[in-house]
Amino acid sequence: MEKFGEKLGMQMAPICPEVFTSLVEQEGDASPADVELTGQVRTVEVGEFVYLVVKESSGKEHRLLWMEYFPGSDDYQDNPKKFTGKQVSLTYKLVESYSPKAKVYYDTKVITGIQVMN
């Protein structure tokens, strides 16, 4: 099927260059957008990494990984548990992670920004 697709693409490129160019540009822009989430930080798990468990108003809980710098993270570096109980609006991205123990890939929600609401 892949070889067939390549042949078809090579024949299509001179006939419909706009469509072909559009497909190539879309494939290059495949970086996933950040997802927004609002809720209350129920727990903060501090270990090798820091995980925040955030509960939405609908009752759904999300476990998010604090793995990289985001604006405002310096204020919580010394004591991440200060997030506990706070109402937050945050953004995260999905990162595919590999678990050698389970031998599977899974999506991890990595925090890209947090704003503490009053």
C-alpha positions in Angstrom: 0.0 0.0 0.0 2.8 2.4 0.8 4.5 1.8 -2.6 1.1 2.4 -4.3 0.6 5.7 -2.3 4.1 6.8 -3.4 3.3 6.1 -7.1 0.0 7.8 -6.8 1.6 10.9 -5.2 4.3 11.1 -7.9 1.5 11.1 -10.6 -0.6 13.5 -8.7 2.1 16.1 -7.9 2.4 17.6 -11.5 -1.4 17.5 -12.0 -2.5 19.1 -8.7 0.5 20.8 -7.1 -1.7 22.9 -4.8 -3.3 19.8 -3.2 0.1 18.0 -3.0 1.8 21.1 -1.4 -1.1 21.4 1.1 -0.7 17.8 2.2 3.0 18.1 2.7 2.6 21.4 4.8 -0.1 19.8 7.0 2.2 16.8 7.7 5.0 19.1 8.7 2.8 21.0 11.1 1.8 17.9 13.1 2.9 19.3 16.5 -0.1 18.8 18.9 -1.7 21.8 20.4 -1.8 22.4 24.1 -5.0 21.3 25.9 -6.6 23.5 28.4 -8.0 22.3 31.8 -9.6 24.0 34.7 -10.1 22.4 38.1 -8.9 21.9 41.7 -5.6 20.3 42.5 -6.6 17.4 44.7 -3.2 15.9 45.4 0.5 16.4 44.6 2.6 13.3 44.3 6.3 14.1 44.9 8.9 11.5 44.0 11.3 11.1 41.1 8.9 13.4 39.3 6.0 15.6 40.4 2.5 14.7 39.5 -0.6 16.9 40.0 -4.0 15.3 40.2 -6.6 17.8 39.1 -10.3 17.4 39.4 -12.6 19.1 36.9 -16.0 20.5 38.0 -17.6 17.5 36.2 -15.8 15.2 38.6 -13.3 13.8 36.1 -9.7 13.6 37.5 -6.5 14.0 35.5 -3.0 13.0 36.5 -0.5 15.4 35.0 3.3 15.4 35.0 5.4 18.4 35.9 8.4 17.5 33.7 9.7 20.8 32.3 9.9 24.5 33.1 6.7 26.6 32.6 6.2 30.2 33.6 5.5 30.5 37.3 7.0 27.1 38.2 9.8 28.7 40.1 7.3 29.8 42.8 6.5 26.1 43.6 9.9 24.4 43.0 10.8 24.2 46.7 7.4 23.0 47.8 5.2 21.7 45.0 2.6 20.6 47.6 1.6 24.3 47.8 -0.6 23.6 44.7 -2.8 21.3 46.8 -6.3 22.6 47.1 -5.8 25.5 44.7 -8.1 26.2 41.8 -6.0 26.2 38.7 -6.3 26.8 35.0 -3.6 24.9 33.2 -2.4 23.7 29.8 -0.8 20.4 29.0 0.5 18.5 26.0 0.2 14.8 25.3 3.6 13.1 25.1 4.0 9.5 24.0 6.1 7.7 26.7 7.5 4.1 26.7 7.1 1.9 29.7 9.9 -0.8 29.6 8.2 -2.7 32.4 4.8 -3.0 30.6 6.5 -2.9 27.1 3.9 -0.4 25.8 3.6 3.2 24.8 1.1 5.4 26.5 0.1 9.1 26.5 1.5 11.2 29.4 -0.1 14.6 30.1 2.9 17.0 30.5 2.1 20.4 32.1 3.1 23.4 29.9 1.6 26.2 32.0 -0.4 26.8 35.2 -2.3 29.8 36.4 -3.5 29.8 40.0 -7.0 31.3 40.2 -8.1 33.4 43.2 
